[in-house]
Amino acid sequence: MQTELLAVIIVAIIVLAAAASWVGVRKLAQKHTRSAVADSPHKINIAKQQVAFIYNPTKNGAEAAKSLISRSVSKAGWPAPLFFETTAEDPGFAMAEAALGAKADVVIVGGGDGTVRAVGQTLRHTEIPLGIVPLGTGNLLARNLSLDATDMAACVQIALFGHQRHIDAGLMEIENAVTGAESKHSFMVIAGLGMDADVMNDTNSKLKEHVGWLAYSEAGLRHMAGRRKKVSITLDNEPAQQRKVRSVLFANCGLLPGGIDFVPGALIDDGVLDVVVISPRSAFGWLAMAGKVVFQHKNHLPVIDFYRSQNLTIRTVMPVETQIDGDPSGPATSVRVSVEHKAVLVRVAAPNDPA
């Protein structure tokens, strides 16, 4: 009898704990629908190209990528490529400006998402195409453009001779009312605030070198038990609503490492951002959310909500950490996010012919 009573008590505790993950979760009204479909890549119409290659010299494969580009350009009879190395202080901003100043016809990036973001930010609205040779850990933009991060030769060929399409860029404006700091950042993949930024800040760099993106999982487990933060969220200039959240993510595209489709149906050129509000209160909430993301089931869970918006503002009383494409971007009390529709021209594989 005592055993049965104990079993009932344990079950009751589990049910109450699971229910607690849903308590206090409010759902924002959906304010925006998609405005476009995926852009169709078009052929390059240029006889010769001045190629600029901006690369991170610390990444494995950087020298091999330089050799491939040099040989391909030579065989095509084009001018010798221009090479620019990034530095620890500058992931590619000044190098991209130098490439534009040198009248490059295409700027190819060899590095991870941080280098791609820096160069992509500089190339916005220039109509100078961005080519990508993935050399980093995540290479999320490359994966979302169906480039094979394991096939360097194919990526080089696409960057030099592939098709082109326009993609959106996100713009995040950060203000910290406590310190008075302000900054503005473009992002190509996903930005956010809250736990995701805490994880980026706390990921072991040595572990990341050895196991790649799996290092984020280790940091994520350590931060899972944190408390939710109260924020004010405004979507598309509608009245603000209060939420208690662990993270708010702003996704320009939805594919994560490991082939996980984090934001099903997200398009990289539809003129809207996919906003993900994450608000679990317990381990049960995290498990339920993980199951939904991994198995893509259609049942709605209040611990994770998906919205679409062209403009949004998030405000907090105390500063909350932020991140852009996996790089820490500092604490903020106010974050304004918008989408720049088809701001960046990128080189991609021909339709139905992924790298």
N, C-alpha and C positions, 0 to 999 in steps of 0.2 A: 504493500500500500504506500509506504514511504517512497519507494522507487517511482511509482506511478505519479505521485504528487510532485516529486522532483522533476520528472519529465514534463509535466504540465507547466510547471513554473518556468523551466528553461525555454519551452516553446513560446510561452507568453512573453518572455523577455525578448526573444528573437523577433517576434511579431511587432512588439512595441518599438524596438530599435529600428527595424526596417521602416515602420510607419513614420518615425521621427525624421527620416531623411526627406519625407515629402511635406512635413508640416512647415508652414510659413513660406512656401515657395509660391511666388506670384508669377503669372504669365503675362508678358507684354503683348499687346495687340500687334498683329502682323501689319506692317505699314507699306510694304513694297513687294511687288512681284517682278519677275525677270522681264527684262526689256529687249533681249536679243538672244540669238542662238549662236553657237560656236562659229567663229570666223573661218572661212575656207582659205587655206594657204594658197599663195599665188607664186608663179615662177619669177626668177630674177631676170631682168632684162638689162644686162651690163656686160660690156666686152672685156674690160679690165677693171681690177679692183685694187686700191691701195688698202692693204690689210694691216690692222694694228692688233697685236696680241698683248693683253694685259694679264699677267699671271702672278700667282703667289709662289715664289721660289722655294718655299719650305714644303710644298706639297709633293708627295710622290707622283711621278709622272710628268712633272713640269718640263723637264728637259726633253723627254720623249715627245711631248706635244709640240714644243718648239721645232724639233726636227721634222715632224710630220707636216707642220704648216709650211716650213721653209721648202721642203721638197715638192709639196703640192703646188705652191705658188710659183716655183721655178718651172715646173712642168707646164703650167698654164701660161707661162710667158708674161706674168704680171710683175710689177715693181717689187723689189725686195720688201718683205714685211717689216713693220716697225715693232720693236719689243719694249715693253714697259714692265718693270718689276714693282709689285706692291711692297709696302713696308709694314712693320709692326704698328707704326703710327698712322698710316693711311692705307686702308684696304683697297683703294682704287679710285678715289674721287679725283685727285690731281692728275693721275695717269689718264683717266678718261678725258679730262679737259685737254691734256696734251695731245691725245689722239685726235680729238676734234680740231684742235689748232693745226695739226698736221694734215688736215683734209682727208682723213681716213674714210674709205667707202664702207667699211665694215669693221666693227670692233668686236674681237673675240675675247672671251674671258676664260681663263684657266684657273679654277679655284673652287671654293665652296660657296654656300649661299651668301655669306657675308661679302665676298668679293663681287659676286653677281649683283647683289643689291646695290653696292656702291657705284658700280659702273652703270647699271640700269637706271639709277636715280639721275645720273648725269646725262644719259642719253634720252631722257623723257622729252617728247615733243620735238626732237631733232630730225626724225625720219632716217637717222643713221642706224642700220640694223645691228642688233646684238646677237652674236653667236656664242654658244656655250660649250666648253669642253670641261665636263665635270671632273674635279680633282679632290673635292672635299669629302666631308663625312655624310651629310644628308643629301645634298644635291636635289632639294625638293622642287625647285623650279624646273630643272632638267627633267625630272620624273613626270611632272605635271604636263610637260610639253612632249611626252612620249619619247624622250631621248634615252638611249641605253647608256647608263653611267658606267657600264663595264666594257664598252666598246669604244675606245678612244679614237680609233681610225674612222669609224662611222660618224662620230660626233664632229671630227675635224672636217670631213667631207661635207656634212650638212652645213656647218658654219661657213664654209667657203662657197659651196655650190648649191645649197638647198633652197627650199621654198621660203617664203616669208609670210608672216601674219602679224597683226597688231594684238596686243594684250593690254589689259588694264593694269594700273598701278594704284596701290593704296597710299594715302598720305595721312600721317599721324602727327598732330601738333600736341606737344606735351608742355604742361605748366605745373610748377611746384610752388604753391602759395607760401610754403614754409620757408624755402630758401630763395625764392624769386627767380629760380632757373627756368628758362624757356628753350625749347628746341623743336625742330621740325624734321621729320624723317619720311622718306619714301620706303615702301616695302613691296616686294613682288609676290610673296607667298602668304605668310600669316604673321600678324602682330597681335599683341594682347597685353593684359594686365592681370595681376594677381598671382595665383599659384604657379602658372606656367612660367612667368617671369622669374619667380623665386627659384624654380627648378633650373632655369638657364643660368642664373647667377651662381648656383651651388653645385653645378655639375663638375665632377672631377676631371680636369683637363688631361691628366695622365691616363685615366681610365678611358676617356673618349678617344685618345690616340690608339688604344689597343682594341677596343670593342666597338668603336664607332657610335652610332646613334643609341645603342643599347645603354650607354652610360646615362642617358636621360632617365631611363627607367629606374636606375638605382637612386638617383636624386629624387625622383618622383615619389618613391616609396617612403623616403625620409620626410617628405613634406605633406603626405596624405592626411596626417592627423591634425592639421592646422584648423583654425577657426575661419568661418565665413566672414566676409567684410561687407559692410553696408555701403551701397553705392546708389547713385541716382543715374538712371539711363534715359536718354532721349533719342528716339529713332526718327529720322527725317523731320525734325523740327516739331514733332508732336509733343504734348505735355509730358514732362518728366515723370518717371515712375521709380519707386524705391524697390531695390532688390537686395537680398543677402546672397553673396556669391563667393565662390572660390576663385573663379577665373572668368574673364570675358575675352573671347578671341574674335579677331576680325580677319576673315579668310578671303583672300583673293582667289585661291584655288584650294581643293580639298584633299589631295592625296598626300599621305604621310609615309615615312619610312616603313618598310615591311609590306607595302602594298595596301595599307589600311586606308579605306575611303572614309575619311573623318567627316566630310561634309558631302553626302551623296547628292549628286546633281549639280554641284558647284561648277560654274563656268568662269574661265579666266578672262572673258571679254564681253560679259553681259551688262556691264555698266552698274552693277550693284555689288556690295560686299555681303558675304554670308557671315552673320554674327552668331556666335555660339556662347550661350550663357550656361555656365557649369556651377551647380550649387548643391552637391551632396553634403550631408551632415554626418554621415557615418560610413563605416566600411561597407555596409550593405548598399548604400547609395552608390559608392564607387564601383562595386561589383556589378550592380544593375546597369550603370552607365557603360562600363567596359563591355558588357555583353551586348548592349545595343549597338555600340560602335563596331565591334569586331564581327558580329553576326548579322548586322544590318537589318534587324527586325523592325517592323513598322509600328509597333506599339509605342505610344507616347509615354515618356517618363518625365515627370516634373523636374528631376534633377539635372536634365540637360535639355535646353530649348534652342531651336534654330530659328533665326529671323533673317530678313534681307533688308538692307538699307543703303541709301546713297550717302547719307550723312548721319553721324551719331555723335553724341557727347556723353561722357561719363565723368561724374564728379564724386569725390570722396572727401571726408573731413581730414583724415590723416593720409600722408603720402603712401601710395601703393606702387610696388615695382612694376615696370613695363619692359616689353621686349619687342624687337622688330626682326623678323626672319631668323629667330634664334639667338640674336645678339642682345644683351642687356642694354636698355636705353635710359635707365635711371628712374627714380621714384617720381610720382606725379599725383597731384590732387585734381587735375583737370586734363582730360584727354579728348581731343576732337579728331575724329576720323572721317575721311571722305574718300571717294573713288575718283580717279582720273581715267576716264573712259578711253580705251585704246591708245594709251599714252606712249607705249614702247613697241617698236618694231623688232621682231625676233626672227631668227632663222630656225626653221623646223624641217622635218622630213616631208617628202611629198605625201599627199593624202593616201591613206591606206598602206603606207610604207614606213612604219616606225623604224627608228635607228636600231 
